[in-house]
Amino acid sequence: MSKMELNSQVITDAAKSGKLNRGLRSRHITMIAVGGAIGTGLFVASGATVSQAGPGGALVAYLAIGCMVYFLMTSLGEMATLLPTSGSFETYGTRFVDPAFGFTLGWNYWLSWSTTIPAELAAGALVMKYWFPYSSDILWGAIFLALMLILNVLSVKSFGEAEFWFAGIKVITIIIFLVIGLLMILGIFFTPAAGFHNFTTGEAPFKGGFFAILGIFMIAGFSFQGTEMVGIAAGESENPEKHVPRAIRSVFWRILIFYVLAIAVIGLIIPYTDPSLLKSDVDNISVSPFTLVFQKAGLAFAASLMNAVILTSVLSAGNSATYASTRMLWSLAKSGKAPKLFTNVNAKGVPAIALYTNIIFGFLVFLSSFVGNGVVYIWLLNMTGLTGFLTWGGIAICHYRFRKAYVRQGRDLNQLPYKAKWYPFGPLFALALCIVVIIGQGSQAVSEGAINWYGMLVSYISLPIFIILWLGYKFIKKTKVVPLEECNFNRDDL
């Protein structure tokens, strides 16, 4: 057999095996986690948190959510280093809680990211309107979708490289923002000095008290969502035992510092009473808090700069959404919870049929935004409102039982490749805070004693869907909670 024939046979065998290719390096894993957490939530929505709860309230909210994310990341890291799989939460839920719970976590996560794809297509089209105001939304949506397909279909390495550079642009922007902001606060090169006046004026630093802080927990939480993607990426890491713990240790501090310092700079330089902070949106980059700070520094091109950065954030989010939804659909099929055809992978180890399905689904949902006032599109997006917090709560539950089962079966905790600190406080704290955020999700639908029932339905629609999926699968398949003594830690079964 010739060398060419031998290589062809190896590729064919790899494709038949249905296994993914472990092509993600340490820098890819780290930047996937960074890129997943830093996006429009920081560049755009952070201004609203300062306006609603004051600079101090915004800092408290982001610190609390940041601590919760840290515990979730360490919980996920402990499981992902021992059992690295692209199924992640679906696999852990099935093995350590209940097959019905794993089924629900998997489809919940797929729904969340598959509907993020059309949302990012729409956001990308809005961003392009800044430069091309009369261009077609559908044209830009098709172009961006084609880019996402190319980055994901070539290989997992091409996805990782794209995320590395997308995330790198965002990190550099934040560093420049923090340096300029610090110089403005101290009055170096920029006069007069911003100082700490905006932290002590009016109701600052805490506007509205505890309930105002609670109200922005949801915004802060949405900003951090995406960090859990490191659990999905672990299944295609070259060396998950080393890469995942390293990513978790470094990413948490980078993200927390970026968020906390960025919020502090915004709160010190821009008064929380500035009405522009409440107007910031993807289609109005001129009042992004980052743009406002750059403009105060005298940078005339601030709006164009931030528009370009936000475009990379949108493309990064769409790229990640395509990857995550594809891997979860593949995993669901692998475990018999979705049609078997989605287990097929191409010669590069990419689950191609699952990828094409998500691409088609994403574009159809995107097109629905132009039909019937976008009612279907709006409802699909609202369905994903709580899915991130439901996923986080699921991770906490999985880790709590993972550790319990590990000890119950007489295993040595020192043999774990990575051990989460502060157990069981970590997962219990994260679960409790997720529940608080979920309950408070509909608080905006209640105003002065009057309840907006449509708003309540929109806010909580994903919760009954989660429960129906769980109980429905449990009833049909007659599943039971897995006894701790029978939880499966066998890596060969992945």
C-alpha positions as CSV (number, residue, x, y, z in Angstrom):
1,M,0.0,0.0,0.0
2,S,1.4,3.4,-1.0
3,K,1.8,6.3,1.5
4,M,-1.1,8.1,-0.1
5,E,-3.3,5.1,0.1
6,L,-2.3,4.6,3.8
7,N,-3.1,8.2,4.7
8,S,-6.4,7.9,2.9
9,Q,-7.2,4.7,4.9
10,V,-6.3,6.4,8.2
11,I,-8.7,9.3,7.3
12,T,-11.5,6.9,6.4
13,D,-11.0,4.9,9.6
14,A,-11.1,8.2,11.6
15,A,-14.3,9.3,10.0
16,K,-15.9,5.9,10.5
17,S,-15.0,5.9,14.2
18,G,-17.1,8.9,14.8
19,K,-14.5,10.5,17.1
20,L,-13.6,14.1,17.2
21,N,-10.1,15.4,16.6
22,R,-8.1,16.6,19.6
23,G,-6.6,19.6,17.9
24,L,-7.1,22.4,20.5
25,R,-3.9,23.7,22.2
26,S,-3.6,25.4,25.5
27,R,-3.7,28.9,24.1
28,H,-6.9,28.0,22.2
29,I,-8.6,26.6,25.3
30,T,-7.7,29.8,27.3
31,M,-8.9,32.2,24.6
32,I,-12.1,30.2,24.0
33,A,-13.0,30.8,27.7
34,V,-11.9,34.5,27.5
35,G,-13.7,35.1,24.3
36,G,-16.8,33.4,25.5
37,A,-17.1,35.8,28.5
38,I,-15.9,39.1,27.0
39,G,-18.4,40.5,24.4
40,T,-21.2,43.0,23.9
41,G,-22.2,42.4,27.6
42,L,-19.1,44.3,28.6
43,F,-18.7,46.7,25.6
44,V,-22.3,47.7,25.4
45,A,-24.6,46.6,28.3
46,S,-22.2,47.5,31.1
47,G,-23.3,51.1,30.9
48,A,-26.8,50.2,31.9
49,T,-25.6,48.5,35.1
50,V,-23.8,51.6,36.2
51,S,-26.9,53.7,35.5
52,Q,-29.3,51.5,37.3
53,A,-27.3,50.6,40.4
54,G,-24.6,53.2,40.6
55,P,-20.9,52.5,40.1
56,G,-20.6,50.8,43.5
57,G,-23.7,48.6,42.9
58,A,-22.4,47.6,39.5
59,L,-19.1,46.6,41.0
60,V,-20.8,44.5,43.7
61,A,-23.0,42.7,41.2
62,Y,-20.1,41.8,38.9
63,L,-17.9,40.7,41.8
64,A,-20.7,38.4,43.1
65,I,-21.4,36.9,39.7
66,G,-17.6,36.6,39.1
67,C,-17.2,34.6,42.3
68,M,-20.1,32.4,41.2
69,V,-18.5,31.8,37.8
70,Y,-15.2,31.0,39.5
71,F,-16.8,28.2,41.5
72,L,-18.6,26.9,38.4
73,M,-15.4,26.9,36.4
74,T,-13.6,25.0,39.1
75,S,-16.5,22.5,39.4
76,L,-16.5,22.0,35.6
77,G,-12.7,21.8,35.6
78,E,-12.7,18.9,38.1
79,M,-15.1,16.9,36.0
80,A,-13.7,17.9,32.6
81,T,-10.1,17.0,33.4
82,L,-11.1,13.5,34.6
83,L,-13.7,13.0,31.9
84,P,-13.0,15.2,29.0
85,T,-15.8,15.0,26.5
86,S,-17.6,17.4,24.1
87,G,-20.8,16.2,25.7
88,S,-19.7,17.8,29.0
89,F,-22.8,18.7,31.0
90,E,-25.1,16.3,29.1
91,T,-22.6,13.5,29.9
92,Y,-22.1,14.5,33.5
93,G,-25.9,14.9,34.1
94,T,-26.5,11.5,32.7
95,R,-23.7,9.8,34.7
96,F,-24.0,11.5,38.1
97,V,-27.6,12.7,38.4
98,D,-30.2,11.1,36.1
99,P,-30.3,10.3,32.3
100,A,-33.4,12.5,32.1
101,F,-31.4,15.4,33.7
102,G,-28.5,14.9,31.2
103,F,-31.0,14.8,28.3
104,T,-32.5,18.1,29.4
105,L,-29.2,19.8,30.0
106,G,-28.0,18.8,26.6
107,W,-31.1,20.0,24.7
108,N,-31.3,23.1,26.8
109,Y,-27.7,24.0,26.0
110,W,-28.2,23.2,22.3
111,L,-31.3,25.5,22.1
112,S,-29.4,28.3,23.9
113,W,-26.5,28.3,21.4
114,S,-28.4,27.4,18.2
115,T,-30.6,30.4,18.7
116,T,-27.6,32.6,19.5
117,I,-26.4,32.0,15.9
118,P,-29.3,34.0,14.3
119,A,-29.1,36.6,17.1
120,E,-25.5,37.3,16.2
121,L,-26.3,37.4,12.5
122,A,-28.9,40.1,13.2
123,A,-26.5,42.0,15.5
124,G,-23.7,41.8,12.9
125,A,-26.1,43.2,10.2
126,L,-26.9,46.1,12.6
127,V,-23.2,46.8,13.2
128,M,-22.5,46.9,9.4
129,K,-25.3,49.5,9.1
130,Y,-22.9,52.0,10.7
131,W,-20.7,51.9,7.6
132,F,-23.2,50.8,5.0
133,P,-26.6,52.2,6.2
134,Y,-28.5,51.1,3.1
135,S,-27.2,47.6,2.8
136,S,-29.2,44.4,3.0
137,D,-29.5,42.7,6.4
138,I,-30.0,39.3,4.7
139,L,-26.9,39.8,2.6
140,W,-24.7,40.5,5.7
141,G,-26.4,37.6,7.5
142,A,-25.5,35.2,4.7
143,I,-21.9,36.5,4.5
144,F,-21.4,36.1,8.3
145,L,-23.0,32.6,8.3
146,A,-20.8,31.5,5.4
147,L,-17.8,32.6,7.5
148,M,-18.9,30.7,10.5
149,L,-19.4,27.6,8.4
150,I,-16.0,27.8,6.9
151,L,-14.3,28.4,10.3
152,N,-16.0,25.3,11.7
153,V,-16.1,22.9,8.9
154,L,-12.3,23.0,8.1
155,S,-11.2,21.6,11.4
156,V,-11.5,22.2,15.2
157,K,-8.0,23.9,14.9
158,S,-9.4,26.6,12.5
159,F,-12.2,27.3,15.0
160,G,-9.6,27.6,17.8
161,E,-7.4,29.9,15.8
162,A,-10.3,32.2,14.9
163,E,-11.3,32.4,18.5
164,F,-7.7,33.1,19.6
165,W,-7.5,36.1,17.3
166,F,-11.1,37.3,18.0
167,A,-10.5,37.2,21.7
168,G,-7.0,38.8,21.3
169,I,-8.6,41.9,19.7
170,K,-11.0,42.2,22.6
171,V,-8.3,41.8,25.2
172,I,-6.1,44.4,23.6
173,T,-9.0,46.8,23.4
174,I,-9.8,46.4,27.1
175,I,-6.1,46.9,28.0
176,I,-5.9,50.1,26.0
177,F,-9.2,51.3,27.6
178,L,-8.0,50.6,31.1
179,V,-4.7,52.4,30.5
180,I,-6.3,55.5,29.0
181,G,-9.0,55.4,31.7
182,L,-6.4,55.3,34.5
183,L,-4.5,58.2,33.0
184,M,-7.8,60.2,32.8
185,I,-8.7,59.4,36.4
186,L,-5.2,60.5,37.7
187,G,-5.0,63.5,35.4
188,I,-1.9,62.3,33.5
189,F,-1.9,63.7,30.0
190,F,-5.6,64.4,30.4
191,T,-6.9,67.4,32.4
192,P,-8.8,67.9,34.5
193,A,-8.4,64.7,36.4
194,A,-11.6,62.6,36.6
195,G,-10.8,61.6,40.2
196,F,-13.3,59.9,42.4
197,H,-16.0,62.6,42.2
198,N,-18.5,60.4,40.4
199,F,-18.3,57.8,43.1
200,T,-19.4,60.3,45.8
201,T,-22.0,62.4,44.1
202,G,-25.8,62.1,44.5
203,E,-26.9,58.5,45.4
204,A,-23.5,57.1,44.4
205,P,-21.9,54.7,44.9
206,F,-25.0,52.6,45.5
207,K,-28.1,53.8,43.7
208,G,-31.3,52.1,44.6
209,G,-29.8,49.8,47.3
210,F,-29.9,46.0,47.4
211,F,-32.8,45.5,45.0
212,A,-31.1,47.6,42.3
213,I,-28.0,45.4,42.7
214,L,-30.2,42.3,42.5
215,G,-31.8,43.7,39.4
216,I,-28.6,43.9,37.5
217,F,-27.4,40.4,38.6
218,M,-29.1,39.1,35.4
219,I,-27.2,41.6,33.2
220,A,-23.9,40.7,34.9
221,G,-24.7,37.0,34.6
222,F,-25.4,37.2,30.9
223,S,-22.1,39.0,30.4
224,F,-20.2,36.1,31.9
225,Q,-22.0,33.4,30.0
226,G,-19.8,31.4,27.6
227,T,-17.0,30.7,30.1
228,E,-18.5,27.2,30.5
229,M,-17.6,26.4,26.9
230,V,-14.2,25.3,28.1
231,G,-16.0,22.2,29.2
232,I,-17.1,21.5,25.7
233,A,-13.7,22.3,24.3
234,A,-12.0,19.9,26.7
235,G,-13.3,17.0,24.6
236,E,-11.0,18.2,21.7
237,S,-8.1,19.4,23.8
238,E,-4.7,17.9,23.0
239,N,-4.0,17.5,26.7
240,P,-7.1,18.3,28.9
241,E,-5.4,17.3,32.1
242,K,-3.0,20.3,31.7
243,H,-4.8,22.7,29.4
244,V,-8.1,22.9,31.2
245,P,-6.8,23.6,34.8
246,R,-4.4,26.2,33.3
247,A,-7.2,27.9,31.4
248,I,-9.5,27.9,34.5
249,R,-6.8,29.4,36.8
250,S,-5.8,32.1,34.3
251,V,-9.1,32.9,32.7
252,F,-11.0,33.7,35.9
253,W,-8.5,36.3,37.1
254,R,-8.2,37.9,33.7
255,I,-12.0,38.1,33.2
256,L,-12.7,39.3,36.7
257,I,-9.9,42.0,36.5
258,F,-11.1,43.1,33.1
259,Y,-14.7,43.4,34.2
260,V,-14.2,44.9,37.6
261,L,-11.6,47.4,36.4
262,A,-13.6,48.3,33.3
263,I,-16.7,48.9,35.4
264,A,-14.6,51.0,37.8
265,V,-13.2,53.1,35.0
266,I,-16.7,53.7,33.5
267,G,-18.1,54.6,36.9
268,L,-15.3,57.0,37.7
269,I,-15.2,58.8,34.4
270,I,-18.9,58.9,33.3
271,P,-21.6,60.1,35.9
272,Y,-24.1,57.4,36.6
273,T,-26.8,60.0,35.8
274,D,-25.6,60.4,32.2
275,P,-28.6,59.4,30.1
276,S,-26.3,57.9,27.4
277,L,-25.6,55.0,29.6
278,L,-29.1,53.7,29.3
279,K,-29.2,54.2,25.5
280,S,-26.3,52.0,24.6
281,D,-27.1,49.2,22.2
282,V,-25.5,47.3,19.3
283,D,-27.3,49.6,16.8
284,N,-26.1,52.8,18.7
285,I,-22.4,52.3,19.2
286,S,-21.9,56.1,19.7
287,V,-23.2,55.8,23.3
288,S,-21.3,52.6,24.3
289,P,-19.6,53.4,27.6
290,F,-16.3,52.5,26.0
291,T,-16.9,54.9,23.1
292,L,-17.9,57.7,25.6
293,V,-14.6,57.3,27.5
294,F,-12.5,57.2,24.4
295,Q,-14.3,60.4,23.2
296,K,-13.7,62.1,26.5
297,A,-10.0,61.3,25.9
298,G,-10.2,63.2,22.6
299,L,-10.1,60.2,20.3
300,A,-12.2,61.3,17.3
301,F,-12.3,57.8,15.8
302,A,-13.7,56.2,19.0
303,A,-17.1,55.2,17.5
304,S,-15.5,53.6,14.4
305,L,-13.0,51.8,16.6
306,M,-15.6,50.4,19.0
307,N,-17.8,49.5,16.1
308,A,-15.0,47.3,14.6
309,V,-14.3,45.8,18.0
310,I,-18.0,45.0,18.6
311,L,-18.1,43.4,15.1
312,T,-15.3,41.0,16.1
313,S,-17.3,40.3,19.4
314,V,-20.4,39.5,17.4
315,L,-18.4,37.2,14.9
316,S,-16.7,35.5,17.9
317,A,-20.0,34.8,19.6
318,G,-21.5,33.5,16.4
319,N,-18.4,31.3,15.8
320,S,-18.6,29.9,19.4
321,A,-22.4,29.4,19.1
322,T,-21.9,27.3,16.0
323,Y,-19.2,25.2,17.6
324,A,-21.0,24.7,20.9
325,S,-24.4,23.8,19.4
326,T,-22.7,21.4,16.9
327,R,-20.7,19.5,19.5
328,M,-23.7,19.2,21.8
329,L,-25.9,17.9,19.0
330,W,-23.2,15.4,18.2
331,S,-22.9,14.3,21.8
332,L,-26.7,13.9,22.2
333,A,-26.7,11.7,19.1
334,K,-23.7,9.7,20.5
335,S,-25.6,8.9,23.7
336,G,-28.8,8.0,21.9
337,K,-30.7,11.2,22.8
338,A,-30.8,12.6,19.2
339,P,-31.0,10.9,15.7
340,K,-27.9,8.7,15.1
341,L,-27.0,10.5,11.8
342,F,-25.7,13.4,13.8
343,T,-22.8,11.2,15.0
344,N,-21.2,11.2,11.5
345,V,-17.9,13.1,11.3
346,N,-15.9,14.2,8.3
347,A,-12.2,13.4,7.5
348,K,-11.1,16.3,9.8
349,G,-13.1,14.9,12.8
350,V,-15.8,17.6,12.5
351,P,-19.5,16.5,13.0
352,A,-20.5,17.8,9.6
353,I,-24.1,16.8,9.5
354,A,-24.7,18.4,13.0
355,L,-22.9,21.5,11.8
356,Y,-24.9,21.8,8.6
357,T,-28.1,21.3,10.5
358,N,-27.3,24.1,12.9
359,I,-26.3,26.4,10.1
360,I,-29.6,25.8,8.3
361,F,-31.6,26.2,11.5
362,G,-29.8,29.4,12.4
363,F,-30.4,31.0,9.0
364,L,-34.1,30.0,9.0
365,V,-34.6,31.5,12.4
366,F,-32.7,34.6,11.2
367,L,-35.0,34.9,8.2
368,S,-38.0,34.6,10.5
369,S,-37.1,38.0,12.0
370,F,-38.3,39.5,8.7
371,V,-41.7,37.7,8.7
372,G,-44.8,38.7,10.7
373,N,-43.0,41.4,12.7
374,G,-40.5,38.8,13.8
375,V,-42.9,37.2,16.4
376,V,-41.4,33.7,16.0
377,Y,-37.9,35.0,16.1
378,I,-38.5,37.1,19.3
379,W,-40.1,34.1,21.1
380,L,-37.3,31.8,20.2
381,L,-34.8,34.3,21.5
382,N,-36.8,34.8,24.7
383,M,-36.9,31.0,25.2
384,T,-33.1,31.1,25.7
385,G,-33.3,33.9,28.3
386,L,-32.8,31.6,31.3
387,T,-31.0,28.7,29.6
388,G,-27.5,29.9,30.6
389,F,-28.5,30.0,34.3
390,L,-30.2,26.7,34.1
391,T,-27.0,25.2,32.6
392,W,-24.9,26.8,35.3
393,G,-27.2,25.4,38.0
394,G,-27.0,22.0,36.3
395,I,-23.2,22.1,36.4
396,A,-23.3,22.8,40.1
397,I,-25.6,19.9,40.8
398,C,-23.5,17.6,38.6
399,H,-20.3,18.5,40.5
400,Y,-21.9,18.1,43.9
401,R,-23.0,14.5,43.1
402,F,-19.7,13.8,41.2
403,R,-17.6,14.4,44.3
404,K,-20.1,12.6,46.5
405,A,-20.0,9.6,44.3
406,Y,-16.2,9.7,43.9
407,V,-15.8,9.6,47.7
408,R,-18.6,7.0,48.2
409,Q,-16.8,4.6,45.8
410,G,-13.6,4.8,47.9
411,R,-11.6,6.7,45.3
412,D,-8.7,8.9,46.4
413,L,-9.3,12.6,45.9
414,N,-5.6,13.2,45.5
415,Q,-5.8,11.1,42.2
416,L,-8.0,13.8,40.6
417,P,-6.1,15.6,37.8
418,Y,-7.6,18.8,39.1
419,K,-9.4,19.3,42.4
420,A,-11.9,22.1,42.9
421,K,-11.4,24.2,46.1
422,W,-14.0,24.9,48.8
423,Y,-16.2,21.9,48.1
424,P,-19.1,21.7,48.9
425,F,-19.5,25.5,49.4
426,G,-18.5,26.2,45.8
427,P,-21.3,24.3,43.9
428,L,-23.9,25.1,46.6
429,F,-23.1,28.8,46.5
430,A,-23.3,28.8,42.7
431,L,-26.5,26.9,42.7
432,A,-28.1,29.2,45.3
433,L,-27.1,32.3,43.3
434,C,-28.4,30.8,40.0
435,I,-31.8,30.2,41.7
436,V,-31.9,33.8,43.0
437,V,-31.2,35.1,39.5
438,I,-33.8,32.8,37.9
439,I,-36.4,33.9,40.4
440,G,-35.5,37.5,39.9
441,Q,-35.7,37.2,36.1
442,G,-39.3,38.5,36.0
443,S,-38.8,41.4,38.4
444,Q,-38.9,43.9,35.5
445,A,-42.4,42.6,34.7
446,V,-43.6,43.9,38.0
447,S,-44.0,47.6,38.4
448,E,-45.6,49.3,41.4
449,G,-47.8,46.3,42.2
450,A,-49.0,45.8,38.6
451,I,-47.9,42.6,36.8
452,N,-47.2,42.5,33.1
453,W,-48.3,38.9,32.5
454,Y,-47.0,38.9,28.9
455,G,-43.6,40.1,30.3
456,M,-43.7,37.3,32.9
457,L,-44.4,34.7,30.3
458,V,-41.6,35.9,28.1
459,S,-39.2,36.0,31.0
460,Y,-39.9,32.5,32.2
461,I,-40.9,30.6,29.1
462,S,-37.7,28.5,29.1
463,L,-38.3,27.3,32.7
464,P,-41.4,25.2,31.9
465,I,-39.8,23.9,28.7
466,F,-36.8,22.7,30.8
467,I,-39.2,21.0,33.3
468,I,-41.3,19.4,30.5
469,L,-38.2,18.0,28.8
470,W,-36.9,16.6,32.0
471,L,-40.2,15.0,33.2
472,G,-41.2,13.9,29.7
473,Y,-38.0,12.0,29.1
474,K,-38.1,10.6,32.6
475,F,-41.7,9.3,32.1
476,I,-41.1,7.9,28.6
477,K,-37.7,6.2,29.5
478,K,-38.6,5.4,33.1
479,T,-35.2,6.7,34.3
480,K,-34.2,7.0,37.9
481,V,-31.6,9.0,39.9
482,V,-28.3,7.2,39.6
483,P,-27.2,5.8,43.0
484,L,-23.8,7.2,44.1
485,E,-22.3,3.7,44.1
486,E,-23.2,3.2,40.4
487,C,-22.0,6.5,39.0
488,N,-19.7,5.8,36.0
489,F,-16.2,7.3,36.1
490,N,-14.8,5.1,33.3
491,R,-13.1,7.3,30.8
492,D,-13.1,4.6,28.1
493,D,-16.9,4.8,27.8
494,L,-16.8,8.4,26.6
